[in-house]
Amino acid sequence: MTTNTYRVPDMSCAHCKAKIEEAVNRLSGIQYANANVDTKRLAVTFDENTVQSENIEDAVSKAGYTAEKE
């Protein structure tokens, strides 16, 4: 398993957090996704053989937010 952290500068509320986590958790291979509104960070633990960082960024983008891997 791999854990990556992403900056999500346009996340501003609990609704944003829920929407982002839901979008990422729908991907196959995601073990854990936790968005933090205060730090504007998203931590994701995933199986790198099933899903790639680009897929996670794309899922966040499709949910209407920007994700930048740190």
C-alpha positions as CSV (number, residue, x, y, z in Angstrom):
1,M,0.0,0.0,0.0
2,T,1.0,3.6,-0.7
3,T,-0.1,6.7,1.0
4,N,0.0,10.1,-0.8
5,T,-1.0,13.5,0.3
6,Y,-2.7,16.0,-2.0
7,R,-3.3,19.8,-1.6
8,V,-6.9,20.6,-2.3
9,P,-6.9,24.5,-2.2
10,D,-10.5,24.9,-3.1
11,M,-11.9,22.6,-0.3
12,S,-13.7,24.9,2.2
13,C,-16.4,23.1,4.1
14,A,-17.7,19.7,5.4
15,H,-19.7,19.3,2.2
16,C,-16.5,19.6,0.1
17,K,-14.8,17.1,2.4
18,A,-17.6,14.5,2.0
19,K,-17.8,15.0,-1.8
20,I,-14.1,14.5,-2.3
21,E,-13.9,11.5,0.0
22,E,-16.9,9.9,-1.7
23,A,-15.4,10.4,-5.2
24,V,-12.0,9.0,-4.2
25,N,-13.5,6.0,-2.2
26,R,-15.4,5.0,-5.3
27,L,-12.2,4.1,-7.1
28,S,-11.1,0.4,-7.0
29,G,-7.9,-0.1,-4.9
30,I,-8.6,2.7,-2.4
31,Q,-8.1,1.6,1.2
32,Y,-8.6,4.9,2.9
33,A,-9.2,8.6,2.0
34,N,-9.4,11.4,4.5
35,A,-9.8,15.0,3.6
36,N,-9.0,17.7,6.1
37,V,-10.8,21.1,5.6
38,D,-8.6,23.0,8.0
39,T,-5.3,22.0,6.3
40,K,-6.8,21.7,2.8
41,R,-5.1,18.3,2.5
42,L,-6.3,14.9,1.3
43,A,-4.5,11.7,2.5
44,V,-5.1,8.6,0.5
45,T,-3.9,5.1,1.1
46,F,-4.2,2.9,-2.0
47,D,-2.9,-0.2,-3.8
48,E,-0.6,1.2,-6.5
49,N,-1.1,-2.0,-8.5
50,T,-4.8,-1.2,-8.9
51,V,-5.0,2.7,-9.0
52,Q,-2.5,5.4,-9.7
53,S,-2.1,8.9,-8.3
54,E,-3.4,10.4,-11.6
55,N,-6.6,8.5,-11.1
56,I,-7.1,10.0,-7.7
57,E,-6.4,13.5,-9.0
58,D,-8.8,12.9,-11.8
59,A,-11.6,11.7,-9.4
60,V,-11.1,14.8,-7.3
61,S,-11.3,17.0,-10.5
62,K,-14.5,15.3,-11.6
63,A,-16.0,16.1,-8.2
64,G,-15.2,19.8,-8.9
65,Y,-12.0,20.4,-7.0
66,T,-8.3,20.7,-7.6
67,A,-5.8,18.1,-6.2
68,E,-2.1,18.5,-6.4
69,K,0.2,15.7,-5.2
70,E,2.6,16.9,-2.5
